[in-house]
Amino acid sequence: MRLHARRVFLARAAALGAAAFLRPLPLAASTKPRFASDPFSLGIASGSPRADSIVLWTRLAPKPAEGGGMDPEPCAIRWEVAADESFRRIVQRGTVVAVADRAHAAHVEVDGLEPGRDYHYRFFAGDAASPAGRTRTAPAAGEGKRLRLAFASCQQYEQGWFGAHAHLARENPDLVAFLGDYIYESSWGRAHVRKHLSGEPRTLEEYRNRYGLYKTDPDLQRSHAAAPWIVIWDDHEVQNDYAADRGEKLEPEFLARRTAAYQAFFEHMPLRLSSLVGGSVRIYDRFEWGSLATIHALDDRQYRSYQVCPREGRAGSAFVGPTCTARLDEGLTLLGSAQERWLDEGFAQSRARWNVIGQQTLFSEAGRTNANGVFVNWTDSWDGYPAARRRLLSSIEARRPSNPVFIGGDVHANYVADVRARAGDRASPILATEFCGTSISSQGVFSPRDVAATLAANPDFHLGDSTQRGYVVLDIGVEGLEARLRVVDNVKTPEMTVSTAATFHVAAGQPGIRK
């Protein structure tokens, strides 16, 4: 079967599998359910902030790692939004119906809110009450002087505790961006401190159970309750190193697995119903923080070209040398043509002071000489798609969005770099700045020696460190940006301290790290 015909066939199969997921919700529901244990075991969340609206999320799951533990009947969930923490000034309230087809999850789109202010929210089901959370709407157009944006990624449950999230919550962020690998489908690594309760998920119920396990973590719940989130996925929400409709192990049933994983992602994240598009989930989106910042959140998994020069009998990533000429194919894309056009249009239309490009992985060129003296590139990142990277940089150069800043994750290391039109060429203009954050708990995958080799080969990097776990806080103002790399001392114990590994500044109108 030719590639195009195969993709059409698999897409239709996936759409059929998603039919139950997308059908309308019922109106009737039980208003007096009884629960054997806390139905709000997974906490609460908010996200997708606009100037006048926010999405509130929860899921009823008395037995979160055992299918949820709910009867199949629809259940009514009441919600409240207040202007104060004590809920004396209720501004809106309502009821949403949670159904088994969507894991008894609730996505409440609250409209008619005031811009640029804090709100507090909570849920009720039967006699049970959820914890309360804080959220925030975006400033109105033309407004906005400050934005504290925290971003994080890569939280392997078995490899460490999520104490970094507790510290992130205490940073009092206006907004949190989670850049992928919210769950891990596989068990790997060393020195596990806790266990996945089941094997690798493949079905919808198995993915639901994996999210149920992760979201019971109290520190992760604190982070969600502290601020609205923007969420995008990477590979481990489905399978390591997958690309578009192809899995790493070339399984013929992979697209059905991806459909189940995407549905579970939607069910557990504060996403708008409009993200359900054509039997799938569209996560790329644009968020305006008044006139101060536009955040372009990207999807580099669902639409990408397959990785080139894979290992024999496998798909997915590899380290390739100069003999892999397929890497230079001008047709390769990481975002897909439609998303590339959408991003180019966003750059052209942006009037914001800062343009934050939130994506999954390391954007800067990071090839290095390996132990055998061969210069290699890793094909799962932008290094595997150099023509796609050039197109994005050409878009920035042509459209001239103000103060572009890349943020990313995936590589379990902190990297800070100037992004030039031509990497490593000192005569080439600096177009943007990059902050790639380390992992919440996932162990480093590149050794300090590998990182040192990357820095030696690529002079545009200011820092690289794969030994520490944590998150990044960006304080964005009209005149400049401050980035603090926040790291914890030990993810192998629940109690951990946090410190600042390094601080960097970017001046508005002067792309690149300010010395």
C-alpha positions in Angstrom: 0.0 0.0 0.0 1.5 3.4 -1.0 2.2 5.8 1.9 -0.6 8.2 1.1 -3.2 5.5 0.7 -2.0 3.8 3.9 -2.3 7.1 5.9 -5.8 7.7 4.5 -6.9 4.1 5.5 -5.4 4.5 9.0 -6.9 7.9 9.5 -10.4 6.6 8.7 -9.9 3.7 11.1 -8.9 6.1 13.8 -11.9 8.3 13.1 -14.2 5.3 13.5 -12.5 4.5 16.8 -13.1 8.0 18.0 -16.8 8.1 17.2 -18.0 7.4 20.8 -15.5 10.0 22.0 -17.0 12.8 19.9 -20.7 12.1 20.2 -22.9 14.6 22.1 -23.2 14.4 25.9 -26.5 13.5 27.5 -28.5 16.1 29.4 -29.9 13.9 32.2 -27.6 12.9 35.0 -27.6 11.7 38.6 -27.4 14.6 41.0 -27.1 12.5 44.2 -24.4 10.0 43.5 -22.7 8.0 46.3 -19.0 7.4 46.3 -17.0 4.7 48.2 -14.0 7.1 48.4 -13.0 10.6 47.3 -14.2 11.1 43.7 -11.9 14.1 43.3 -8.8 12.0 43.9 -7.1 13.5 40.7 -7.5 17.0 41.9 -8.5 20.0 39.7 -7.0 22.1 37.0 -7.5 25.2 34.8 -6.1 26.2 31.5 -6.4 27.7 28.1 -6.6 31.2 29.5 -8.2 34.0 27.4 -9.0 37.6 28.4 -12.6 36.7 29.2 -12.6 33.0 29.8 -10.9 30.0 31.3 -11.3 26.2 31.2 -11.9 24.4 34.5 -11.2 20.6 34.7 -11.7 17.7 37.0 -12.5 14.0 36.7 -14.6 11.8 39.0 -12.4 8.8 39.9 -12.8 7.1 43.3 -10.5 4.4 42.1 -8.1 6.3 39.8 -5.8 3.5 38.7 -8.6 0.9 38.4 -10.7 2.3 35.6 -11.9 5.2 37.7 -14.3 3.2 39.9 -17.5 5.1 38.6 -20.8 3.5 37.7 -21.5 4.0 33.9 -24.4 6.4 34.4 -23.9 10.1 33.8 -23.2 12.2 36.9 -23.8 15.9 37.6 -20.8 18.0 38.7 -21.5 21.4 40.2 -18.9 24.2 39.9 -18.3 27.6 41.3 -16.0 30.5 40.4 -15.4 33.2 42.9 -13.6 36.6 43.0 -12.1 35.8 46.4 -10.4 32.8 48.0 -13.1 32.4 50.7 -15.8 32.0 48.0 -17.9 34.8 49.5 -18.2 36.6 46.1 -19.4 33.9 43.7 -19.3 35.3 40.1 -20.5 32.3 38.3 -21.8 28.8 39.0 -23.3 25.9 37.0 -23.5 22.2 36.4 -21.8 20.0 33.9 -22.6 16.4 33.0 -19.8 13.9 33.3 -20.1 10.6 31.3 -18.4 7.3 31.1 -17.5 7.8 27.4 -15.2 10.7 28.6 -14.0 9.0 31.8 -16.4 11.1 33.9 -14.2 14.1 33.2 -15.5 17.7 33.2 -14.3 20.5 30.9 -16.1 23.7 31.9 -15.5 26.7 29.6 -16.3 29.7 31.8 -17.0 32.9 29.8 -17.8 36.5 30.7 -14.9 36.9 33.2 -12.9 40.1 33.7 -9.5 40.3 32.1 -6.2 40.2 33.9 -7.4 39.0 37.3 -7.3 36.1 39.7 -10.3 33.8 40.3 -10.8 30.8 42.5 -12.8 27.7 41.6 -14.1 24.4 43.0 -16.3 21.5 42.2 -19.0 19.4 43.9 -20.5 16.0 43.2 -23.1 14.5 45.5 -21.9 15.3 49.0 -18.2 15.4 47.9 -16.3 18.7 47.4 -13.0 19.2 45.5 -10.0 21.2 46.7 -10.1 24.8 45.6 -7.8 26.2 42.9 -6.5 29.6 41.7 -6.7 30.6 38.1 -6.1 33.8 36.1 -7.5 35.3 33.0 -5.2 37.0 30.4 -5.0 40.8 30.3 -7.1 42.6 27.8 -5.7 43.7 24.5 -3.4 46.6 25.0 -2.8 45.7 28.6 -0.2 43.6 30.5 3.0 44.8 32.0 4.4 41.6 33.6 4.1 37.8 33.0 5.6 35.1 35.2 5.6 32.0 33.0 6.9 28.8 34.5 7.6 25.9 32.2 8.4 22.2 32.7 8.4 18.8 31.0 9.3 15.1 31.4 8.0 13.6 34.6 8.8 9.9 34.8 6.8 8.6 37.8 9.1 5.8 38.7 12.4 7.7 38.5 11.6 10.4 41.0 9.2 12.3 43.1 7.4 15.3 41.8 8.5 17.7 44.5 9.7 20.2 41.8 6.0 20.8 41.2 5.4 21.9 44.8 8.2 24.4 44.5 6.9 25.6 41.1 3.5 26.2 42.7 5.2 28.4 45.4 6.7 30.6 42.6 3.3 32.2 42.2 3.2 31.9 38.4 0.7 33.7 36.3 0.8 30.8 33.8 2.4 27.3 33.6 3.4 25.7 30.2 3.9 22.0 30.3 5.8 21.0 27.2 5.4 17.3 27.0 5.9 13.8 28.5 3.3 14.3 31.2 3.1 10.6 31.6 5.5 7.8 30.5 4.1 4.7 28.8 7.2 2.6 29.5 9.3 1.6 32.5 13.0 2.3 32.1 15.9 3.9 33.8 17.6 3.2 37.1 17.0 3.6 40.9 13.2 3.6 40.7 11.5 5.1 43.8 8.0 3.9 43.0 6.3 1.8 40.4 3.8 1.9 37.6 1.0 -0.3 38.6 0.6 -2.0 35.2 2.5 -2.7 32.0 2.8 -0.5 29.0 -0.6 1.0 28.1 -2.2 0.3 24.7 -5.9 0.6 25.2 -8.0 3.6 26.3 -8.6 2.2 29.8 -4.9 1.5 30.2 -4.0 5.1 29.3 -6.7 6.4 31.6 -5.2 4.3 34.4 -1.7 5.7 33.8 -3.0 9.3 34.0 -5.0 8.3 37.1 -1.7 7.1 38.7 0.3 10.2 37.8 -2.4 12.7 38.7 -2.8 11.3 42.3 0.6 12.8 43.0 -0.1 15.6 45.6 2.7 17.9 44.3 1.5 17.7 40.8 -2.0 18.5 42.0 -0.6 21.6 43.9 1.0 22.8 40.7 -2.2 22.5 38.7 -4.2 24.2 41.5 -1.8 27.2 41.6 -2.3 28.6 38.1 -3.7 28.0 34.7 -1.8 25.6 32.4 -1.0 25.5 28.7 -0.4 21.9 27.8 1.2 20.2 24.7 2.2 16.6 24.4 5.5 15.0 23.2 6.0 11.3 22.5 5.6 9.4 25.8 2.0 10.3 26.1 1.7 7.7 23.3 4.9 5.8 22.7 8.6 6.7 22.6 9.8 8.3 19.4 6.6 7.8 17.5 6.1 10.0 14.4 2.7 10.9 13.0 0.9 7.5 12.4 4.0 5.3 12.8 5.1 3.8 16.1 8.7 3.0 17.1 8.2 -0.7 16.7 6.2 -0.5 13.4 3.1 -2.1 14.9 0.3 -2.4 12.4 -2.3 -1.4 15.1 -0.4 1.7 16.2 -2.9 4.3 15.0 -5.7 2.8 17.2 -3.3 3.0 20.1 -2.5 6.7 19.3 -6.3 7.4 19.1 -6.8 6.0 22.6 -3.8 7.9 23.9 -5.0 11.2 22.4 -8.4 10.7 23.9 -7.0 10.0 27.4 -4.8 13.1 27.1 -7.8 15.3 26.3 -9.8 13.7 29.1 -7.2 14.6 31.7 -6.1 18.1 30.5 -7.8 21.5 30.8 -8.4 21.8 27.0 -11.3 23.4 25.2 -13.9 21.3 23.4 -12.8 23.1 20.2 -9.5 21.1 20.3 -11.5 18.1 19.2 -11.1 18.2 15.4 -11.9 15.6 12.8 -11.6 12.5 15.1 -8.3 13.7 16.7 -7.1 16.4 19.1 -5.5 19.6 17.9 -3.1 20.9 20.6 -1.3 23.7 18.7 -2.8 27.0 19.7 -2.0 30.7 20.3 -2.4 32.5 23.6 -2.4 36.3 23.9 -1.2 37.8 27.2 -2.5 41.3 26.5 0.0 43.3 24.5 3.0 41.9 26.4 3.3 38.4 25.0 1.9 35.9 22.5 2.6 32.3 23.2 2.6 30.0 20.2 2.2 26.4 21.5 3.2 23.8 18.9 2.7 20.1 18.1 5.8 18.4 16.7 4.5 14.8 16.9 1.2 14.5 15.1 2.1 15.9 11.8 5.8 15.3 11.4 7.7 13.3 8.7 9.1 10.0 9.8 12.6 10.1 11.3 15.2 9.3 8.6 17.9 6.6 8.7 16.4 4.6 11.6 17.9 1.5 13.1 17.3 -1.7 11.1 13.9 -3.2 11.6 12.8 -0.2 13.7 11.4 3.3 13.4 12.1 6.3 15.6 15.3 8.2 16.4 19.0 7.4 15.8 22.3 9.2 15.9 23.4 9.6 12.3 26.5 10.8 10.7 27.3 12.4 7.3 26.3 9.3 5.4 22.7 9.9 6.3 22.0 12.4 3.4 18.2 11.8 3.8 18.4 14.2 6.8 18.9 17.1 4.4 15.7 16.4 2.4 14.0 19.8 1.9 10.6 18.1 2.2 11.0 16.9 5.8 8.7 18.6 8.3 8.4 18.6 12.0 5.2 20.6 12.2 3.4 19.7 9.0 2.6 22.2 6.3 -0.7 23.4 7.8 0.9 24.2 11.1 3.9 25.8 9.5 1.6 28.2 7.6 -0.4 28.8 10.8 2.8 29.8 12.7 4.0 32.0 9.8 0.7 33.8 9.8 0.9 34.2 13.6 4.3 35.8 13.3 3.1 38.2 10.7 0.0 39.2 12.7 1.6 39.4 16.1 1.8 42.8 17.7 3.0 41.6 21.1 6.1 42.8 22.8 7.4 39.2 23.1 6.7 36.1 21.1 7.2 32.9 23.1 7.4 29.7 20.9 6.5 26.8 23.1 7.5 23.5 21.6 8.7 20.1 22.8 12.4 19.7 22.3 15.8 21.4 21.7 15.5 23.8 18.8 19.1 24.9 18.4 21.6 23.0 16.3 23.2 20.4 18.7 25.3 18.0 16.6 28.5 16.7 18.2 31.5 14.5 17.8 30.9 11.0 19.3 33.4 8.8 21.1 34.4 7.3 17.7 35.3 10.7 16.3 32.2 10.8 14.0 30.1 14.0 13.9 26.5 12.9 14.6 23.0 14.4 14.9 20.0 13.1 16.7 17.1 12.6 14.4 14.2 13.0 16.8 14.8 16.7 17.4 15.1 19.6 15.1 18.5 18.3 14.1 16.7 15.6 12.3 14.7 18.1 10.3 17.2 20.9 9.4 15.2 22.2 6.4 12.1 22.6 8.7 14.2 24.6 11.1 15.5 26.8 8.3 11.9 27.5 7.2 10.9 28.5 10.7 13.9 30.8 11.0 13.2 32.3 7.6 9.7 33.0 8.7 11.0 34.9 11.8 13.5 36.8 9.6 10.8 37.8 7.1 7.9 38.4 9.5 10.0 40.0 12.2 7.8 39.1 15.3 9.1 41.1 18.2 11.5 39.4 20.6 11.1 35.7 19.8 12.0 33.3 22.5 12.0 29.5 22.1 11.2 27.3 25.1 11.4 23.5 25.1 12.1 20.3 27.0 12.4 16.6 26.0 16.2 16.2 26.4 16.3 16.2 30.2 18.9 18.9 30.3 19.1 22.7 30.7 20.3 24.5 27.6 20.5 28.2 26.9 21.4 29.5 23.5 21.4 32.3 21.0 19.5 31.3 17.9 21.2 32.7 14.8 19.9 32.7 11.2 22.9 30.4 10.5 24.0 28.4 13.5 27.6 29.0 14.6 28.2 31.7 12.0 29.3 34.8 14.1 28.5 37.0 11.1 24.9 35.7 11.1 22.3 37.8 13.0 20.9 36.5 16.2 17.1 36.1 15.6 15.9 34.6 18.9 16.9 33.2 22.3 16.3 29.6 23.5 15.7 28.2 27.0 15.4 24.5 26.9 14.4 23.2 30.4 15.5 20.1 32.2 13.0 17.4 33.4 10.8 17.3 36.5 12.0 13.8 37.4 13.2 11.9 34.4 16.9 11.0 34.5 19.4 12.5 32.2 19.7 10.7 28.8 22.9 12.4 27.6 26.0 12.2 29.7 28.0 15.3 30.9 30.6 14.2 28.3 28.0 14.3 25.5 26.7 17.7 26.7 30.3 19.0 26.8 30.8 17.8 23.2 27.7 19.6 22.1 28.8 22.8 23.7 32.3 22.5 22.1 30.8 22.0 18.7 28.1 24.7 18.9 29.4 28.1 20.1 25.9 29.6 20.3 25.2 27.8 23.5 25.7 29.6 26.8 25.0 26.7 29.0 24.3 23.0 29.0 23.8 20.7 32.0 22.1 17.2 32.0 22.8 16.5 35.7 20.0 18.4 37.4 16.2 18.2 37.5 13.8 21.1 37.8 11.9 23.7 35.8 12.4 27.3 34.4 10.7 30.5 35.5 10.6 33.4 33.0 9.8 36.9 34.4 8.7 38.8 31.3 8.4 42.6 31.3 8.1 45.4 28.8 11.9 46.1 28.9 13.3 42.7 29.3 13.1 39.0 30.3 14.8 37.2 33.2 15.1 33.4 33.1 15.9 31.5 36.3 16.9 27.8 36.0 15.4 26.3 39.1 16.8 22.9 40.2 16.1 20.5 43.0 18.7 18.7 45.1 17.4 15.1 44.9 14.3 13.7 43.2 14.8 10.3 44.9 13.3 11.6 48.2 9.8 13.2 48.5 11.2 16.2 50.4 13.6 18.2 48.2 15.0 21.7 48.3 15.2 24.1 45.3 17.8 26.6 44.2 18.7 28.7 41.2 21.4 27.1 39.0 21.7 30.1 36.7 20.0 33.3 35.8 20.0 34.9 32.3 18.6 38.1 30.9 17.3 39.2 27.5 16.7 42.9 26.7 13.7 43.8 24.6 14.8 44.7 21.1 18.2 43.0 21.5 17.8 39.2 20.7 20.2 36.9 22.5 21.6 36.6 25.9 22.6 39.8 27.5 26.1 39.6 28.9 
